Amino acid sequence: MTPSRRTVLKYLGAGTATLASAGSAVAKGRNRTSKTDTMRLFSEVDVAGAQEVVTQNTWAYVATGDGFAVIDWRNPNRPEKVVDMHAPGVGIADVKVENDVLAVCSQGSEEHDHDGNGGNTVPDSEIGTHFYDVSDPTDPQYQGTFQVLPAGVHNAHLVDGVAYICKEAPFDDSALLIVDISDPTDPTLLSEWRVEDAHPELDSPTNFVHDVYAQDGYAYLAYWDAGTRVLDVSDPTDPVEVSAFGEAPGADQGTSGNVNDRIYGPPGNAHYVQPSPDGDHVYVGAETYIIESGKIKVFDVTDFDAPKQVAEVEPPDVNEGIFGKTSHNFDVTANRLYTSWYDGGATVFDITDPSTPEQRYRYDPDGSSFWTAVRARGFVVVSDIGSGIRFLKPDHGQ
């Protein structure tokens, strides 16, 4: 039976999760547990409601469902929560930071009522992406909000004074919104992009933008059944699609019967995307709980006109609840892939050769479920959903 979105949210206890299944393999990354060293817990800090975590210098910023927290880890032996702040709206699962600007995304909730007919009404002014001045991370100052109605924002990314904001829902009106935040008190829409405008055959509620990563003049969009879409955003007022890959079978056929069965079940989705620092490869994760496991696919994009899948990173060999085998948010460096697998723990892969990822380190304590794994200051920083932030070190170096 397909788990309902409500059931999943209740299990997570935080934020909006989106469900679907992964695609088929080409070349599989080697997951050889017998040759894998473990990571050890170096330090940790409690953060109720913890979801997405991002780091900048000696600070970590954490989405907490109804706001955000700031962690001071100048001393990694003794990280300290110095801010625990409520933010406008609800369903805050994502934060991003660039220089002195923190973006806090409020996606609302399923009970929102914008028609005045009852329900858990949240004011329109509280729905969207909020911006804070964190020049002093211990004292964030609210600057302004870019409203996204009716369903708010699940994910965003900040680069060079521009916010790339995912208007994920309603699924039949999803879009990437590109916003000038050079003045965070007055965020201004520069442009928007919808896959169905460029590809009318993909006009379907199963094709929506879930996440975005911007780098070197390109925006990489995880567009669910429509796969990964790469936009040239060197002129943010005029985004132009330059590549597409990983489209699910039948993405151009719309839906028949129950739309949720297609969105939350097979054949597949593009849930999270991040390019390698040199831009030669793109890593695409699938979040799924039904039938198939949520693998991470690796694409060679040295030629945008002819992208090709070169590898597939397998999930951990676990069988724990409905979340055990699904990738979530990860981080890519020049030679490492840092992954979170919900109930499957956190894993580090050697991607010196992206076509043959090799598992190197693993951390999988009982009773934990991980939203994010990122590399920072020689540590692997992971968010234990609803619980806190952990700082990990490989037992034998990296």
N, C-alpha and C positions, 0 to 999 in steps of 0.2 A: 504494500500500500504506500502511496506517495505521502510523505509527511507534509502537513499543511505548514504554510509560512508561520502561522500563529504558534504551532507546536514547536517549530524550530526556535522562534524567538523566546518562547518560554524556557526552552532548554538552555539557550545561551544566557538568558537573564540580562541581555543588553543588546541594544542596537538592532538595526534591520539587517538580516542576512538574506542572501539571494541564492537560490538553489538551482542546480542543473547537473549535467553529466559531462564526462570528458569524451574526447574523440579517440580514434584508433592510433596505433603505434606505427613508427617507421623504424627508428633505431633506438633501442632502450638503453638508458643510463644504467650502469651496474650498481646494484644495491647489495653490497656484500657485507652483511653485518659482522661476519666472523673476522673481517679485517678492519673493522671500524673502531676507533678509539672513542671514548666518551667525553662529554663536556661536563665540567663540574660547576656547581653553583658557587659563585664568588661572593655575591651579595644580593640583597633583595629589599624591596620596599613595598609595603601594602598600599594599594590604590583601589578602593572600592569602585566597581563598575568598569575596570580597565578594559579598553579595546585597542584601538590603534595607538602605537607609540612611534614618535619620530624624535630624532636627536639633532642637536646643533651644539658643537663645541662641548661644554661640560654640562649641558642641560638636556633633559628629556621632557617631552610634552606628550600628555596622555589624554585621549578622549575617554570620557567617563559616563556616557549615556545622557546625563543632564548637564554636562559642562566639561571642564578639563582640569587636569592637574599638572603641576610643574615639579620636576625632580631635579634637585641640585646634586650632581654626582662628581663634583670637583675632587672629592675624596671617594674613589670607587669602593673603598672598603666600607664606607658609611653613607650610602645615598640617603638623601632626606627629601621628603615631600614638603615643599615650601609654599605651594599654592594649591588649593582645592576650591575651585571657583564654579559657581553656577553660571551657565550661559543661557541666552534666550532660546526658547523652543525646547524640544525633546528629541530623542533619537539621535544623539550626537555620538557617532561611531568613528569619525575621521577628523584628524587635525593635521595641518601641514605648517611648516615654518620656513621662512627665508629672511635672513638678516633680522630686522627688527619687527617683522610682521608675522603674526600667527593667524592662520585661518581655522575657524571652528565651524564645522558643517552640521547643520540641523536639518534632519530629513523628516521631522514630524513623526506622526504615528498613524496606524491604520484607523484610529478612531477620529481623526481630524474631521471637522465639520465646517466647511467654508460656505455652506448654504443657509446657516441659521436654523437647522432642523434638529438641534440637539447634539449630544455626543461630547467628547472631550475636546472642546474647541481650543485651538491655539491661535493667538492673534497673527495675522499675516505678517506683521512687522518682525515676528520671531522665527519665520521660516526662511531658510536660505543659508548663506555663508556669512559668518560674522568675522570681523577683523579686529585684532588687538595689537597694540604697541607693546612689544616685549623687549624694548631696549634695556629695561630693568626686568629680567625674568621673574624676580620675586614680587613684582607689582604690575601685572598686566593692566593696560588701560584700554577700555573699549573704544573703537574708532568709528565703525560703521558696519552696515549690513547690505549685502546684495541679495535682494529678495528673489526667491525662486518658488513659484506657486504652481500647483497647489501642494505638491508633495515634498518640496524641499530638496536637500542635497545629501547624497550618501558619501561621495568622494570628490576630491579636488586636488590640484597640484599648483605650486607657485614657482615661477621662474621669471627672473628679470623684471619684476614689478607687474607681472601679468598673472592673473588667476585663471586656470583652466578648470571649469566647474562642470560636473556631470549632473545634468538634469535627467535622472534615471527614470523617474515615474512622473505621470502615468506612462506606462510602457508604449502606448500608441502616440506619444508626443515627446519622446526622449530626444535630447540634444546636447551637444557640447557647447557650453557658453564660454566665450573668451572675454575676460573682463580686465580693464585697466585699473590697477590698484596703486598707481604711483601716488595717489592721494587716497589712503584707506578710509578717510572720512566720507569720500564721495566716489565709491566704486562705479565704473561706467562700462556698460556693455560695448564691446568693440565689434563682435560678430558672433554668429552661431552657426553650427553645422549639424545637419541631419543626414544619416545615411540614405534615407529614402529620397532626398532631394537629388543626390547624385546617382542613386540606383533605385528607380521606382519599383523594380521587382522585389526589393527588400523591404517594402512597406508592410511590416508585420509587428504585432506586439511582442514577438519573441526576439526582435532585433532592437536592443536598447543599449545605450552606453552606460557601463557600470563603473569603470575606472579609467584614469588617464595618467600618463607619465610624459612630461615634456623635457626635451633635451636637445641642445644644439640646433634649434630652429625647427624641430619636428615635435609633433604631439602624437603619441601612441595611444590608441583608444581600444580598450577591451569592450567590444560591442556585442557581447553575448553570442547568439546564434550567427550573427553576421561576422564573427571572427574578430581579427585585429585589423584596425584601419589606421594607416599612417598618414598624417596631414603635414604638409609644409606650412608652418606658421611663422616663417620669417617675416611676413607681413601679417600680423595678428588680426588685421581688419579684413583679410581675404584668405582664409584657410583653403588649401587645395589638396585634395587627396592624391598621394603619390604611390601608395602601395596598399595591398590588402591580402590577407592570408589567413588560413585556419577556419574558414567559413564552415559551419556545420552542414551536414547533408540535409537538403530540403529547406535551407534558410530562405530560399526564394519562393517557397510554396505556401507561405502563410501557415495557418493552423486549421485544424478540423477538430470538432469536439471541444474538449476542455483545454483552454489556453494554458492553464497552470501545469497541466501534465507535460506540455512541451517545454515550458520555461524551467520547471524544476526537475525535469527528468531527462532521459536520453532524447536526442543524440548527442548534445554537447553544448559548451559555452566557452566564451573567453571572459574570465572573471577578473584577473589581474594581469598587468603587463608591465615589463620593464626591459629596456634595452641594456646591452653591455655598455660600459663607459666609452668604448670606441665606436659604438653604433653598428658594429658588424653583425651582431646577433640580437635577437629579441626572444625573451622568455615569457611564455604565456601560461598562466595557471588556470585550472578549472576547479570550481567549487561544486561538489556533487555528493549526494548521499544515496543515490539510487542506482543499483545494479553495477555500474562501473565505478572505478576509482578516479579520484581527482588528480590527474597527473599534471606535470609541467612540461610543455612542449618547447623545444628549442628550434628557432628558425634562423637560417643564414639569410641576411638581407643585404649582403654586399652589393647586390643588384636589386634595387627596388622593383624592377620590372619582372624579375624572376625569383621571388623568394622561395626558399625550399626548407622543409622540415628536415633537420639533421639528427635530432635526438629526442628522447622522451625520458624524463626523470620519473621513476616509479615512486609511489608513496611507500611509507614504511609497511612492513608486513605485520599488521596488527588487525585485531578484530574487536574493537571496543565501541559499543554503542553505534549511533548512526553517523558520528562525526569522525570515526577513526581513520578513514582513508580519503581525506580531501585536502588539497592544498589551499592555502589562504594567501596572506600577503608575505612576500619574500623580498630579498635584497640581492643585487648583483654587483660584484666588484670585478676587477680585471681577471681574477682567477678563482673566485669562490662564489658559490650560490648558497645563500642562507635562507632556509625554508622553515615555515611553520605548517603543521599538518593537523591542526585542532588536537584531537585526542591522541594523535600519533606522535606527538612530541616535536622537537626542533632538530633539524639536521643540517650539516654543512657538507656541500659537495665541492670537489675539485673540478673546475671547469677550464683548466689550462687548455685542454682540447675540448671545445664546446660540443663536439660530436660524440664524446665519450665521457659524460659526467661520472665521477667516481665518488661514492659516499666516503667521507672522512671521519666525521664526528657526529655523535647523536646524544640527545638529552631527552629523556622520556620518563619523568617522575609520575608515579601513580596520582590520580586525582586532578591532573592539570589538563587544560585545553588552551592551545596557543593561537592567538590572532595574528601576531606579527613576529618576524625575526629580522633584525637589522644588524649590520656591522658598524661599530663605533669605538674608537679609541682602543682597538685591540681586543674588544669584548664582543660577544654576541648578546644583543639586548632583545629580550622576548617579553611579550605581554601575556600574562596568564589571565584568561578572560574572566572579568568580574572580580579579580583577586589582587593582582599587583604586577610589578615589573621585576624581572630577574636579570642579573648580569652574569653571564656565563664565560668560562674560560676552558679551552680544550686542555685535556690532561697532559698532552705532549706537545704543546705549542702549535702554531699555525704557519 
